Amino acid sequence: MASITIRNLDDAVKQRLRMRAAEHGRSMEEEARDILRRAVGRAPPSANLGKAIHQRFAALGGAELDLPPREPMPEPPHFD
């Protein structure tokens, strides 16, 4: 097993960690290990935001939209 040292930790953060560990009935070290396990155990975010949004809402079904036909671009105004 590896060990790490965390320097310059704010006193307030350490106090909150101590209180959180006490609430869960474990040591500060075990609480910190649990927090780190949960934080790095998550899947990395999807690189393709559009695909991630589609996958999240695909089960709800889609929406069919009536799109107006494309028309040619109008001529730009002339200021002569």
Backbone as ProteinMPNN parsed JSONL, in Angstrom:
{"seq_chain_A": "MASITIRNLDDAVKQRLRMRAAEHGRSMEEEARDILRRAVGRAPPSANLGKAIHQRFAALGGAELDLPPREPMPEPPHFD", "coords_chain_A": {"N_chain_A": [[0.844, -1.184, 0.0], [0.392, 2.267, -0.667], [1.516, 5.449, 0.619], [0.555, 8.809, 1.394], [1.249, 12.284, 1.946], [-0.373, 15.148, 3.015], [0.167, 18.404, 2.672], [-0.148, 21.751, 4.02], [-2.887, 21.844, 4.633], [-5.944, 23.316, 5.289], [-6.948, 24.355, 8.556], [-9.676, 24.387, 9.094], [-10.697, 22.598, 7.218], [-9.506, 20.238, 8.061], [-10.74, 19.996, 10.551], [-13.425, 19.647, 9.781], [-13.151, 17.213, 8.454], [-12.427, 15.593, 10.597], [-14.794, 15.718, 12.114], [-16.601, 14.591, 10.32], [-15.53, 12.014, 10.091], [-15.941, 11.115, 12.699], [-18.732, 11.088, 12.749], [-19.2, 8.952, 11.049], [-18.048, 6.959, 12.442], [-15.303, 6.229, 12.263], [-11.706, 6.422, 11.733], [-9.834, 9.464, 10.994], [-8.044, 9.02, 8.925], [-9.137, 6.745, 7.649], [-11.556, 7.839, 6.845], [-10.641, 9.791, 5.02], [-9.473, 8.066, 3.143], [-11.792, 6.785, 2.219], [-13.178, 8.947, 1.073], [-11.385, 9.631, -0.989], [-11.376, 7.213, -2.451], [-14.018, 7.163, -3.387], [-14.041, 9.514, -4.921], [-12.1, 9.136, -6.98], [-12.961, 6.835, -8.062], [-15.033, 7.185, -9.767], [-16.419, 7.169, -13.088], [-14.644, 8.59, -15.829], [-15.529, 11.793, -17.229], [-17.547, 11.983, -20.194], [-16.069, 12.476, -23.378], [-17.492, 13.373, -25.479], [-19.91, 15.519, -25.469], [-22.461, 15.841, -26.66], [-23.193, 13.191, -27.296], [-23.242, 12.095, -24.727], [-25.383, 13.501, -23.572], [-27.454, 12.645, -25.228], [-27.498, 9.85, -24.628], [-28.287, 9.961, -21.967], [-30.94, 10.89, -22.086], [-32.226, 9.235, -23.91], [-33.889, 7.086, -23.236], [-36.287, 8.305, -22.669], [-37.502, 8.838, -25.012], [-37.966, 10.417, -28.23], [-38.418, 13.583, -29.917], [-40.335, 14.679, -32.515], [-39.8, 17.145, -34.773], [-41.201, 19.656, -36.823], [-39.481, 20.959, -39.301], [-38.922, 23.993, -40.944], [-38.725, 24.428, -44.523], [-35.567, 24.924, -46.12], [-34.488, 28.043, -47.325], [-33.171, 30.094, -49.955], [-30.407, 32.23, -49.136], [-31.041, 35.629, -48.387], [-30.253, 38.473, -50.425], [-27.556, 40.582, -49.508], [-27.894, 43.903, -48.112], [-27.473, 46.848, -50.131], [-25.492, 49.688, -49.91], [-25.118, 51.967, -51.624]], "CA_chain_A": [[0.0, 0.0, 0.0], [1.122, 3.526, -0.757], [1.201, 6.486, 1.598], [0.706, 10.186, 0.919], [1.214, 13.341, 2.949], [-1.054, 16.338, 2.5], [0.685, 19.592, 3.34], [-0.894, 23.017, 3.923], [-4.326, 21.602, 4.726], [-6.571, 24.306, 6.17], [-7.422, 23.833, 9.833], [-11.125, 24.191, 9.003], [-10.921, 21.367, 6.457], [-9.128, 19.138, 8.95], [-11.789, 19.883, 11.573], [-14.61, 19.045, 9.143], [-12.822, 15.812, 8.215], [-12.484, 14.932, 11.904], [-16.205, 15.597, 12.485], [-17.214, 13.632, 9.402], [-15.044, 10.69, 10.482], [-16.632, 10.748, 13.939], [-20.119, 10.766, 12.397], [-19.203, 7.633, 10.416], [-17.446, 5.994, 13.364], [-14.004, 5.742, 11.789], [-10.592, 7.351, 11.904], [-9.691, 10.474, 9.945], [-7.361, 8.393, 7.792], [-10.096, 5.902, 6.925], [-12.51, 8.746, 6.2], [-9.955, 10.364, 3.86], [-9.365, 6.989, 2.139], [-13.118, 6.579, 1.629], [-13.452, 10.101, 0.204], [-10.549, 9.498, -2.187], [-11.871, 6.069, -3.23], [-15.244, 7.578, -4.078], [-13.751, 10.57, -5.899], [-11.366, 8.646, -8.151], [-13.612, 5.637, -8.571], [-16.055, 7.557, -10.746], [-16.025, 7.096, -14.493], [-14.273, 9.906, -16.353], [-16.599, 12.388, -18.031], [-17.528, 11.685, -21.619], [-15.419, 13.494, -24.2], [-18.471, 13.83, -26.459], [-21.034, 16.02, -24.693], [-23.712, 15.554, -27.359], [-23.495, 11.766, -27.137], [-23.581, 11.879, -23.32], [-26.742, 14.017, -23.366], [-28.358, 11.732, -25.937], [-27.613, 8.612, -23.863], [-29.02, 10.219, -20.724], [-32.356, 11.105, -22.328], [-32.721, 8.346, -24.959], [-34.972, 6.244, -22.729], [-37.523, 9.085, -22.608], [-38.05, 8.964, -26.352], [-37.54, 11.611, -28.947], [-39.428, 14.559, -30.303], [-40.284, 14.953, -33.943], [-40.034, 18.559, -35.018], [-41.408, 20.057, -38.205], [-38.514, 21.993, -39.648], [-39.308, 24.696, -42.174], [-37.771, 24.18, -45.612], [-34.504, 25.925, -46.266], [-34.664, 28.983, -48.423], [-31.882, 30.722, -50.278], [-30.062, 33.403, -48.336], [-31.375, 36.881, -49.06], [-29.113, 39.297, -50.848], [-27.23, 41.593, -48.512], [-28.289, 45.251, -48.556], [-26.464, 47.669, -50.807], [-25.501, 51.041, -49.37], [-24.458, 52.89, -52.528]], "C_chain_A": [[0.883, 1.239, 0.0], [0.677, 4.476, 0.34], [1.369, 7.842, 0.947], [0.668, 11.125, 2.123], [0.551, 14.548, 2.313], [-0.585, 17.527, 3.322], [-0.252, 20.77, 3.134], [-2.407, 22.804, 3.875], [-4.914, 22.61, 5.711], [-7.073, 23.638, 7.445], [-8.92, 23.541, 9.793], [-11.454, 22.895, 8.26], [-10.6, 20.161, 7.337], [-10.203, 18.919, 10.012], [-13.045, 19.238, 10.994], [-14.378, 17.566, 8.851], [-12.923, 15.021, 9.516], [-13.943, 14.709, 12.316], [-16.918, 14.569, 11.604], [-16.806, 12.21, 9.758], [-15.755, 10.22, 11.741], [-18.086, 10.363, 13.662], [-20.223, 9.368, 11.803], [-18.532, 6.563, 11.275], [-16.133, 5.405, 12.881], [-12.944, 6.81, 11.973], [-10.58, 8.382, 10.773], [-9.028, 9.874, 8.718], [-8.324, 7.537, 6.977], [-11.129, 6.756, 6.21], [-11.891, 9.354, 4.944], [-9.802, 9.311, 2.766], [-10.708, 6.78, 1.44], [-13.468, 7.719, 0.667], [-12.658, 9.983, -1.097], [-11.023, 8.347, -3.069], [-13.098, 6.468, -4.033], [-14.95, 8.596, -5.186], [-13.064, 10.024, -7.146], [-11.983, 7.397, -8.739], [-14.671, 5.927, -9.609], [-15.502, 7.434, -12.157], [-15.652, 8.491, -14.983], [-15.406, 10.477, -17.206], [-16.427, 12.071, -19.509], [-16.878, 12.826, -22.393], [-16.403, 14.091, -25.2], [-19.74, 14.24, -25.712], [-22.369, 15.694, -25.354], [-24.138, 14.109, -27.18], [-23.908, 11.472, -25.691], [-25.002, 12.359, -23.025], [-27.757, 13.092, -24.025], [-28.569, 10.445, -25.142], [-28.444, 8.819, -22.593], [-30.52, 10.291, -20.969], [-32.963, 10.171, -23.368], [-33.905, 7.513, -24.487], [-36.309, 6.983, -22.68], [-38.193, 9.221, -23.968], [-37.628, 10.278, -26.98], [-38.695, 12.558, -29.204], [-39.252, 14.828, -31.789], [-40.67, 16.411, -34.166], [-40.246, 18.797, -36.501], [-40.459, 21.207, -38.491], [-38.957, 22.682, -40.929], [-38.278, 24.413, -43.277], [-36.729, 25.291, -45.681], [-34.777, 26.793, -47.474], [-33.307, 29.592, -48.734], [-31.658, 31.952, -49.403], [-30.472, 34.661, -49.089], [-30.111, 37.655, -49.439], [-28.819, 40.317, -49.774], [-27.631, 42.977, -49.028], [-27.124, 45.968, -49.232], [-26.595, 49.089, -50.276], [-24.799, 52.007, -50.319], [-25.323, 54.064, -52.872]], "O_chain_A": [[1.966, 1.256, 0.584], [-0.401, 4.324, 0.915], [2.209, 8.021, 0.065], [0.123, 10.791, 3.176], [0.885, 14.925, 1.189], [-0.896, 17.644, 4.507], [-1.048, 20.788, 2.195], [-3.117, 23.508, 3.156], [-4.431, 22.739, 6.837], [-7.559, 22.507, 7.42], [-9.383, 22.566, 10.386], [-12.384, 22.181, 8.634], [-11.343, 19.179, 7.35], [-10.537, 17.778, 10.334], [-13.66, 18.386, 11.634], [-15.294, 16.754, 8.982], [-13.447, 13.907, 9.53], [-14.291, 13.636, 12.81], [-17.733, 13.781, 12.084], [-17.635, 11.299, 9.732], [-16.131, 9.052, 11.841], [-18.611, 9.426, 14.265], [-21.215, 8.672, 12.021], [-18.459, 5.399, 10.881], [-15.876, 4.216, 13.068], [-13.243, 7.952, 12.323], [-11.224, 8.202, 9.74], [-9.411, 10.187, 7.59], [-8.323, 7.6, 5.747], [-11.535, 6.437, 5.093], [-12.551, 9.425, 3.907], [-9.978, 9.618, 1.587], [-10.761, 6.619, 0.22], [-13.991, 7.481, -0.422], [-13.197, 10.209, -2.18], [-11.07, 8.479, -4.292], [-13.205, 6.151, -5.218], [-15.545, 8.538, -6.262], [-13.415, 10.414, -8.26], [-11.57, 6.945, -9.807], [-15.16, 5.01, -10.267], [-14.303, 7.573, -12.395], [-16.283, 9.472, -14.59], [-16.155, 9.726, -17.831], [-15.311, 11.913, -20.004], [-17.109, 13.999, -22.098], [-16.181, 15.187, -25.713], [-20.554, 13.386, -25.362], [-23.315, 15.307, -24.667], [-25.312, 13.83, -26.939], [-24.826, 10.685, -25.459], [-25.743, 11.69, -22.305], [-28.8, 12.793, -23.443], [-29.705, 9.993, -24.996], [-29.215, 7.943, -22.201], [-31.3, 9.806, -20.149], [-34.145, 10.317, -23.679], [-34.829, 7.261, -25.26], [-37.36, 6.344, -22.651], [-39.334, 9.675, -24.055], [-37.015, 11.13, -26.338], [-39.815, 12.334, -28.745], [-38.162, 15.16, -32.254], [-41.757, 16.84, -33.778], [-39.558, 18.212, -37.337], [-40.632, 22.308, -37.968], [-39.326, 22.015, -41.896], [-37.102, 24.187, -42.991], [-36.996, 26.443, -45.338], [-35.241, 26.319, -48.511], [-32.409, 29.606, -47.892], [-32.605, 32.62, -48.989], [-30.272, 34.75, -50.3], [-29.052, 37.493, -48.833], [-29.746, 40.869, -49.181], [-27.7, 43.196, -50.238], [-25.956, 45.72, -48.934], [-27.7, 49.626, -50.204], [-23.963, 52.795, -49.876], [-24.904, 54.938, -53.631]]}, "name": "protein", "num_of_chains": 1, "seq": "MASITIRNLDDAVKQRLRMRAAEHGRSMEEEARDILRRAVGRAPPSANLGKAIHQRFAALGGAELDLPPREPMPEPPHFD"}
